[in-house]
Amino acid sequence: MAPGAVWHVHKDITRYTSLLHIANSFSMMLDNSITTLPGVYTVNVTLHFFRGPLCGSVMQSNTETSEAKLNSVLTAHPIIKGIYRDPADLIIPISNGAGGAGFWFRIENETDVHTTAVVIPNNTYRAVLEVYVSHHGGDEYWYANPLRSGDLQLKPDGLESAKPNGGFRQVVATIDGRYVGSALPFPVIYPGSINPFFWAPVTAIGAYDQPSYDLEITPFISLLLDSKAHEFGLTVRDSQPYWLVSANLHLWLDAWSDSVEAGLLRYKAPPLRLSRQADWEASEGKSEIDGQVTIRFSGWVSSYRGNITTSVRHRIKFKSHVEVEENGEKNIEVESRSRTNVRTIKDHKVLQRAAMDMEAPLEMTVITSNGGGGSLFHKTKLVHQLKETRSLIEGKNTAFSSLSDRQESEGSVVTEDGAALWGKGDTKSTYKFRDEKSCYLRTVNMIGGKVEEDEETASCATVAAS
């Protein structure tokens, strides 16, 4: 058996700190394995713990002294990715408790809503729902799905879906059937997908670290403070078989009281209305889907911190364009944007402002032709990217971070019955990160399965110029 690849994957789990304060079993699961292919997986997991206060490393004071800056470096802590900086006191899973085929809920269509009954402590003063989602089966290439009537047949290109209902999906969260938040899923491309030769030895964005989506649901705490079980639901709009979804409910507790008081002040959640247009003749044509919506929630919670009002404004914008030409060329363009603003107010004064922006553009062109002997020849050009910016302002303290993860791929592959027979591919990956204290840039250029360039730098000047 030939030697396999070795991967090192790092993930910041600071937000799950409360799970490490008590005795728990730390497990590693490999649910998606192919039993017909021989192989052995060896996994080593190491937890790294950092000393020092979390707040001092994340927030940058405008009046910070040199000594304080030095102490901050010496006690540096990984930045929490999310809309908060202090980890929650309690985390409750919203998932498939049976766990026979994994702990994910399996979503077959948009009417398929899976729920978990949860009783939260009566001294909860903040709540954030962290949602995980992944797309598989007939919806693996949902972003390339055209909108057309079912009686029109297109030439096979390896990106087909059973139902041509368009390239739009939306993950929706509910409490007792009421909408409390949503996210536009990032189109993760799995190893072996589109052109397997794009992803050796590099991987696509998010393939080894699925993105998660934070939904601020503090305004809804008043609906949950009755010592009764409430149904937290998850579904995927316009979905086809199948999607896997789960969530973590992060709760912050009042250590000085057994209960808090709360109320919902504002609830404005209009539906996301989509414009759907399609123009097809035989096997060629085009379709477009676009829409946008702004959601607003606000509510107050009275705890040891005082009477604090949390306001949430969430805006999402989406556009999908799929065009198929007679020569077998398929062009795909997806624009997905979201912005979340969270503001906390006490005694008519703003305590904190948090803003999160995410963009996920994707462009792909696939030209499919007859490869001979029942095979198909696909020539593909792909550009996809994940861009995030996060800012947090609290008094005179500020925190800021930006991330850009971009990949450009181009190559060809011959397939038969979905299996790759021959191919080649080049992929250039550019990863940029910066915050108020540090910068990082890494560029990996893979040509024909070999890494021809792998450079990294911590120079902020280089990052800014790239």
C-alpha angles and dihedrals in degrees: 000000000000119000112265134224123279120219132187113200121185123195129178107229097174090121088064094055093122090064090060095052091076134042109280137159112251108207137182118209131190105191100159103064129138109231094192092065116071116232146124126230119208114190128185118188121196125183117210118203122198125205124225139053118309097218096057093058098047105040120064114205118213089221098043115145126228091250091053090049090053092049089049091056093047092051096037115164128193112263114251111240105224147055095298137049104206114070117242122263094226134022121198120190120233097200149103102300094193092066094189093134096019132300095273125106111239113224116201100176141347093276090057104098118175120199141190123202111230134182111197125201114266091234094063112131100171136029134186124180113213109200127200120193137169133180125225146156115021091359098051089108098035091140090062095048113121124215111239143125116282096243094065114090123204128202112267113261102163092257099085126141125199093236120038096216097139138263101289129110132166128189109219130196125198139182113210088342095308119123111247103164148330143201137206105236120237110240102243115196113212126217108273093027127125093348116002090203090067090067106051114127095347124061132218123260111287096002092120097028113036112213118246128207125222117215115191105219100165091117088065097054091103089066091058105044098094101091089248131120116260127194116243108196135194131191141151120236117231089003128158127198112331145026130144116214137172137152145204119224108214113201131188114205134207104240092194100055141040092221143019134201124236145167140192111238105174135017118177112160112153115181120262102254115205130205108219120191129172134175116182136164115182107312099340132073142086143259135199133196123184138159146144139198140179121217125196130190132166135174141158132235125192112207139132086297090062130249104324127180118209118202122192127194117183123182125183130183127186138179130176127185123183121177129178122193128202093251090063097263116144122193122194128187124176127180117186123175134170135174127189125190121189121186130181121201132190124180090351091303125114110240100179142004123197126182129184125186126185131182126181112182119179130183124179136169120191122184112193125193139160111285096190130251093049094306130123128224116215125190112191139186117187135181121176134161145180117211123182135173125183130184133180125188121187115168107303092342123096137182127189136174136171131190133189120183113179134173131187117192134178132172150101137261137184115217136184121190088348095304121117113241100174137352153136134216145179125205130184116196124193120186120185128179132169139164135169092289110029147025134205134186128178127177122189120183115191118189122182094342095310128103105237096172133025115165132160134179140176093207110127090201091058092046092050092049096047 
